[in-house]
Amino acid sequence: MSAVSTTALAASTITPPNIEYSQVAPMLVVFGAALAGVLVEAFTPRPLRRPVHLVLALGSLAAAFVWTIVIAGTHHIFTGGSAGHVAANGAVAVDRPTLFIQATILVLALVSIMLLADTSISPFAAQAAAPPGSAEERESLAAGFMHTEIFPLTLFAVGGMLLFPASNDLLTMFVALEVLSLPLYLLCGLARRRRLISHEAAMKYFLLGAYSSAFFLFGIAMLYGFAGSVRLSAIASEAAVNTSNSTLLYAGIALAGLGLLFKIGAVPFHGWKPDVYQGAPTPITALMASCVVVSGFGALLRVFYVAFGALTWDWRPAFWVIAILTMVIGAIIAVTQTDVKRLLAYSSIAHAGFVLTAVIAVSTAGLSSSLFYLVSYGFTTVGAFAVITLVRDAGGEAWHLSRWAGLGRRSPVVAGIFALFLLAFAGIPLTSGFMGKFTVFQAAIAAGETPLVIVGVVASAVAAFFYVRVIVLMFFSDPLPDGPEVVVPGVFTASAVTVGVIATLFLGIIPGPVLDLASHAANQLFVR
């Protein structure tokens, strides 16, 4: 056969992929801004990098959010129209739950970027009190420069978070998992102060991520061996008719589930999560505690509702055990913590257990309540970590709880705001936390999981103890003579705290609009 005929044959058999760029535009905008940020680092003079990065980061996230709303409006997804469709040759799903989750991630990422941007309190900013190193570092200390590479790294991570819950096949999901994780490993170790503990957090988060990726990849291999495909819908179809390779199927479910449970920090896969939260720069901790958790739960919901939806009686017993362990252990160990960031880390573990109670329901109500809980928890978490950045000692943030004694007398506004967030975590009425727990427990009871709800209520009562303990410490203890100072927040940090307060109160007092959106988003579950 001649070279011409061979070329013609090859050209006739290759079909170019149908990407549908308009449907994946929000992710492309974020990734494009991240790439532009790399070029800014290479070619822009140092004094101009921060303002240029801010425009790129905030502008791209806002544009991606608007585009997400446009996509939902174009297909009437939230008004009873199209249930969604797949794009990029079936690799990416554009459906109601995905758009809801992506919009949530984008707003939370926008607020987290505000914490990164404030040089007056950011742990990435060079401070005059930092120990001098090289001549370049001394110059940056004098000028007050900061690690501006955090902005493109954050955008790469956010792009991966957007793709993770939208992935319609396991291979795309694995790529998204790596894209969201790798930048975070670096970001955890970039703190200017307490570098050793920051580097330790980066190493531990890398090891956790390696375990997560390894388990997930082995699970993909098992499921491919079972179904001959990595597409979620193909795995579901094969599981419905093929019972001869059940060993591969169940091994794949277990290993892929382990990888996803690592990402949400469920017990016993939480590992070094509290150490990572403690050592990472606080704005990065806020990003991980909100956006990564939302993205991880979105991927978990998609895999277990789409690929394994017909096998609920096989994996639900294991999830029962995991949910109980996560709620109980997270709440009990949090009582013993004396570091405010570790306390919130174990709190986030307990909250992951509360969301799992709704995931186990495998119903429209379970999905909608999970979505609402992720929104309410995300905003409260970002606001709480924003407050932590404001309470500072001479050496940096005042992390030990004893340093917060009498804060209500030193700064009643800041202490009151932090108390509001703690009450929301505890699930006190008129806060977003109460409505979140009410919806997930209601969905669980409707699915016949009353014993699991009883455990959740007991765990909530235990958790309320250590939240109230911090409030009592702030308002009913004498302030220390050398107690920490509350710095005046910059515009960005003040905006982040304000958004957290408004969202916490709004979702607790007037939850109807967001609950309706979550119900519409979950009305037809995930597209296959």
Buried (B, 14 or more C-beta within 10 A) or exposed (E): EEEEEEEEEEEEEEEEEEBBEEBBBBBBBBBBBBEBBBEBBEEBEBEEBBEBBBEBBBEBBBBBBBBBBEBBEEBEBBEEEBBBBBBBBBBBBBBBBBBBBBBBBBBBBBBBBBBBBBBBBBBBBBBEEBEEEEEEBBEBBEEEBBBBBBBBBBBBBBBBBBBBBBBBBBBBBBBBBEBBBBBBBBBBBBBBBBBEBBBBBBBBBBBBBEBBBBBBBBBBBBBBBBBEBBBBBBBBBBBEEBEEBEEBBBBBBBBBBBBBBBBBBBBEBBBBBBBBBBBBBBBBBBBBBBBBBBBBBBBBBBBBBBBBBEBBEBBBEBBBEBBBBBBBBBBBBBEEBEBBBBBBBBBBBBBBBBBBBBBBBBBBBBBBBBBBBBBBBBBBBBBBBBBBBBBBBEEBBBBEBEBBBBBBBBBEEBBBBBBBBBBBBBBBEEBBBBBBBBBBBBBBBBBEBEEBBEBBEEBBEBBBEBBBBBBEBBBEBEBBEEBBEBBEBBEBBBBBBBBBBEBBBBBBEEBEEBBEBBBBBBBBBBBB
